[in-house]
């Protein structure tokens, strides 16, 4: 007798357009779609002229938008403000293993949830996104196995201890102020085993790559 356990993966759709369809697994906000999801689900973010606002991810999900440079007559994007990668307050789950792709966002933050950040955030993929900056933290947190590829992004690690970081095939730019003006900056933390390869590094108002303690 052969026994096994299978886990179903559900596709959930976030759509804030006025003419959105109705039905199961369709939500007017990304946060509602996330909150209804279970670990391993996919959340599709429909393109819109209106931002979906902030999102807190505290479980393993795949968050997928339309991407950019789509060649459409109407340049709709899947737009969010801040994406917070964190844990549930009771630490029963966290954002480890999540994928973020095809989105336009202001900021990707680490560990902003109330409660103890008593784990290592790991196996995060950011792909084909436009992000103003990432990854700032609200306190010293640990992260490992982060991959950032094919993005237009400003990378600003702050208050992070990061191991195994791959930055590949991106357009790195620096939109912020202070150290944030650099295309790739980190301060008040540590970076170990970092590969930065095949990127275009745009020198903004500060140096292209900046380190501060």
KAHU-V379439 format. One record per residue. N is the residue number from 1. RES is the residue in three letters. NEAR is the number of other C-alpha atoms within 8 Angstrom. Layout:
N,RES,NEAR  N,RES,NEAR
This chain:
1,UNK,2  2,UNK,3  3,UNK,4  4,UNK,4  5,UNK,4  6,UNK,4  7,UNK,4  8,UNK,4  9,UNK,7  10,UNK,8  11,UNK,9  12,UNK,13  13,UNK,12  14,UNK,15  15,UNK,14  16,UNK,12  17,UNK,8  18,UNK,4  19,UNK,4  20,UNK,7  21,UNK,5  22,UNK,5  23,UNK,5  24,UNK,4  25,UNK,8  26,UNK,12  27,UNK,12  28,UNK,9  29,UNK,10  30,UNK,13  31,UNK,9  32,UNK,10  33,UNK,15  34,UNK,10  35,UNK,7  36,UNK,6  37,UNK,12  38,UNK,9  39,UNK,7  40,UNK,9  41,UNK,13  42,UNK,13  43,UNK,16  44,UNK,11  45,UNK,13  46,UNK,12  47,UNK,11  48,UNK,12  49,UNK,7  50,UNK,7  51,UNK,9  52,UNK,10  53,UNK,8  54,UNK,10  55,UNK,11  56,UNK,9  57,UNK,14  58,UNK,11  59,UNK,13  60,UNK,14  61,UNK,17  62,UNK,11  63,UNK,12  64,UNK,13  65,UNK,13  66,UNK,12  67,UNK,13  68,UNK,11  69,UNK,4  70,UNK,7  71,UNK,5  72,UNK,6  73,UNK,4  74,UNK,4  75,UNK,7  76,UNK,8  77,UNK,14  78,UNK,15  79,UNK,14  80,UNK,14  81,UNK,12  82,UNK,12  83,UNK,13  84,UNK,14  85,UNK,14  86,UNK,15  87,UNK,15  88,UNK,11  89,UNK,9  90,UNK,5  91,UNK,10  92,UNK,7  93,UNK,8  94,UNK,14  95,UNK,14  96,UNK,10  97,UNK,10  98,UNK,13  99,UNK,12  100,UNK,13  101,UNK,13  102,UNK,14  103,UNK,18  104,UNK,13  105,UNK,14  106,UNK,10  107,UNK,12  108,UNK,14  109,UNK,13  110,UNK,12  111,UNK,13  112,UNK,10  113,UNK,10  114,UNK,5  115,UNK,6  116,UNK,6  117,UNK,10  118,UNK,5  119,UNK,5  120,UNK,8  121,UNK,12  122,UNK,10  123,UNK,11  124,UNK,13  125,UNK,12  126,UNK,12  127,UNK,12  128,UNK,13  129,UNK,17  130,UNK,12  131,UNK,15  132,UNK,11  133,UNK,14  134,UNK,13  135,UNK,12  136,UNK,12  137,UNK,14  138,UNK,8  139,UNK,7  140,UNK,9  141,UNK,12  142,UNK,10  143,UNK,12  144,UNK,12  145,UNK,11  146,UNK,12  147,UNK,12  148,UNK,12  149,UNK,12  150,UNK,11  151,UNK,15  152,UNK,12  153,UNK,16  154,UNK,15  155,UNK,13  156,UNK,13  157,UNK,13  158,UNK,11  159,UNK,13  160,UNK,15  161,UNK,11  162,UNK,12  163,UNK,11  164,UNK,11  165,UNK,14  166,UNK,12  167,UNK,13  168,UNK,13  169,UNK,11  170,UNK,14  171,UNK,12  172,UNK,15  173,UNK,16  174,UNK,20  175,UNK,12  176,UNK,9  177,UNK,6  178,UNK,6  179,UNK,10  180,UNK,11  181,UNK,13  182,UNK,19  183,UNK,21  184,UNK,13  185,UNK,14  186,UNK,12  187,UNK,11  188,UNK,9  189,UNK,13  190,UNK,9  191,UNK,9  192,UNK,8  193,UNK,7  194,UNK,10  195,UNK,9  196,UNK,8  197,UNK,7  198,UNK,7  199,UNK,11  200,UNK,8  201,UNK,9  202,UNK,10  203,UNK,11  204,UNK,12  205,UNK,7  206,UNK,11  207,UNK,10  208,UNK,13  209,UNK,8  210,UNK,12  211,UNK,7  212,UNK,8  213,UNK,5
